[in-house]
Amino acid sequence: MVDQRAALQRLIEERREDYAGLSRLIGRNAAYIQQFIKRGTPKRLDADDVHTLARYFGVDEAELGARKPGARTGEGTLIRVSRLDVRASAGPGSLATGEQLISHLTFDDLWLRRLTRTPAAQLNFIRVEGDSMAPTLADGDEILVDRGDAAERLRDGIYVLRREDDLLVKRLALSPVPRRATIRSDNAAYPDWPDCDLAALEVIGRVIWAGRRIG
């Protein structure tokens, strides 16, 4: 029989999770998981709690001691995507950026695969700063950047680019001339940069999804 406590503790250490966050994930008080692992209370996790935790960690329920592994087939696992302390400018000027991990956002695997087949390790959420891409992207929007869909597959679309010292989110329109493109802003108040040399740009990744607060 699988030792639920040891298995869960191993996953927590490997993924650098915390007890309180996982307790809230399964709708329990903040000390629930810590008490289960350290004090043996309760003796076993409920089946629904095992199911939720297994989906969150992306493992089979049997690894967490499910009594009937595979009973819930057909449901997708949960995939974690890193949210970085990085801002891409949709406006003028240089922008200092870091790459610290802020948190993870979790998505259903089947939903995410409808957007991209790129592994989660090559997906990141970053924040838009500025209004040059309005109304498509607004200041403060969280955008999902597919780093697996970058220079090798370049085509017309919205990309995160590095140009000299600036990290930008802009629309690229490829030119008929090889290795040339126009960098466009969706906001008509901002000028386009025509006939840019793609060799002077670092294409970080394609923007494939955006989220924002309403109201």
Buried (B, 14 or more C-beta within 10 A) or exposed (E): EEEBBEBBBEBBEEEEBEBBEBBBBBEBEEBBBBBBBEEEEEEEBEBEBBBBBBBBBBBEBBBBBBEEBEEBEEEBBBBBBBBBEBBBBBBEEEBEBEEEEBEBBBBBBEEBEEEBEBEBEBBBBBBBBBBBBBEBBBBEBBBBBBBBBBEEEBEEEBBBBBBEEBBBBBBBBBBEEEEBBBBBBBBEEBEBBEEBEBEEBBBBBBBBBBEEEEE
